Amino acid sequence: MSNSTRRGFIQSALGAGAAVGAGSLVSAAASSAGAAGITAPDGELLNTKGMPYRQDDPRWGKKLMWDRKEVIKVAREFNDETRAEAESLLYPYRDGNNIANEGCMLSCLAMVLKLLAPAAKPSWTPATLNRAAQDAYYYSRSGLSMVTLYPDLVSEMSEGHVGLAMAQDYLPGVKGWRRVYANTSPLLRAYRSLTPAQRSNYLVMIKTGTYDDTASSHYALLHPNSEQSPDEADALLLDPAEPRSHKGDWTMTDSAKWIGQEPQIKRDWRNAGIQPTQIGGAWVFSRWDPATGAPLIGPLVQSWSQQLAAG
């Protein structure tokens, strides 16, 4: 019998294809947290062992997100794009549009799922999330997408137990928009003014680089267990671009220097006037309480309101 709903299709595709079903996450989360949901116990820090997920990790780095030849073919044959228009859709990486080259946001979302729903079996990684997203048609190698407008991949994969709670875009390099930094954004200041224990139910993904996401933007997580002052601009990160050989703290400046070795990124940042500690956006992902249908971000909202009131 064919599935009559998108949800039915996704559950079937995930169960049969990716070996990662949303149900596995829900059942694991429920068994580990009981009736209280998946709220972290008071004072229990998020377990960042093995983090960050590096996007170039050999376990998944070479797995394709998009096949540029297929994307160009589909764009030309079915969307009537010119060759130049079709070719502009994806950057021509020599070794392909794989997780190592394109997967910084994917790796961040996999970290969000792993950190906020650690009991999921099998564990969420960039590889499992890439496969699940493709099977659910969030994106495909040919560029085909069949999602409804702006659904949340994290929420769908976790049956709503983890999801986007708030989001902000700061339009870096766009004329008329002032620069925003980790120490000037009220939302990031609010998050960083809380103790690691107070923020154990949510994570913040930030965007650095250009507003254009073709090649010169980047995504990373603010380190959830950092005790930096909110006045410090050079925030500590869990960064998918951090080299696997690196040990110790990794900051926004470190990230900018590392990814800025790519000539196009260096050129685009310079042309747009992007600063190493500048941010282009912030996304708060939180555990949600099924009983209330609300994200568990009370302390963050209170802190944010104080930061906004302070101007």
C-alpha positions, 0 to 999 in steps of 0.5 A: 500500500502506498503512503498517502501522506508526506509523514508516512513517506518519510517514516517509510523512507527513513526506516527502509533507507537510512536505518535511522528512524525518527521513532528510534530517537523518540523511544530512546529519549523517552526511555532515558528521561521518562515522564519528564520528557528529555529535559536535562537534570539540574546542573548536568552539562551537555556532554561534548565528548567527541565534539565537534563533528568535523565535516571532513571526518573520513567517516563521512567527509566524502559523502555527497550532499549534491551531485553538481552535474545532476543539479546542472542537468536538472536545472537546464532541462526542467527549469529552463536555466541557462548553462551559466545560471545552472552552474552558479547554483553550486560551487565547483569543488574539485572533489565534489559537493560533499560533506567535507566541502558543504556540510558545516550546517549539516554537521552543526545540526547533527551536533544539535541532535546528538547533544540534545537527544544523546540516547538516539539509536543509532546516533545522529552524525553528519552521515546519518543526518545527510542520508535521512535528509536526502531520503526525506527529500529535504535535498537530493543529489540532483537538487530536487526538494519536496519539503513544505515551505521552511520545515525544520529538519531537526524537529521532523527527525526528532518528532518535535522533541528537539527543534528551532526555537528562535532565529535571527539574520544579521545580513553581513556585508549587505549595505545599510546593515550594521555589523553584529558581533558575539558581544553585541548581539543581545541574543548571544549576550543573553546566552553567554551570560547564563551558566553552562548548567542553565543553558543545558536544554538549548544550543546556539548555531551561528553563521559567519562570513558572507550573507551569500551561502554559495561558498563563503559563509560558515556555520558553527555552534557556540560552545555550550560549556564555555564560561567566557564573559559575554563581553568577549567578542572572540567566542569559543566554538564547536566548529565543523571546520576545526582541524582534527589535529587541533587540541584545546580551545577554538575561537571565532578568530581561529575559525576565520583564519582557517577557512580564510586559507581558501582564496575565494573565501578570503576574497569574498570576506574582504570584498564584503568587509567581513570581520573575523568575529562578526556574525551573520545570524543566530539560531537557537535549537532547544529541547521541547516539552511535549506536555506544553508544546513549548521550547525549554528556553525560559532562562534564555528568554528572561536573560534576552529581555534583560539584554534588550532592555539594557539597550 
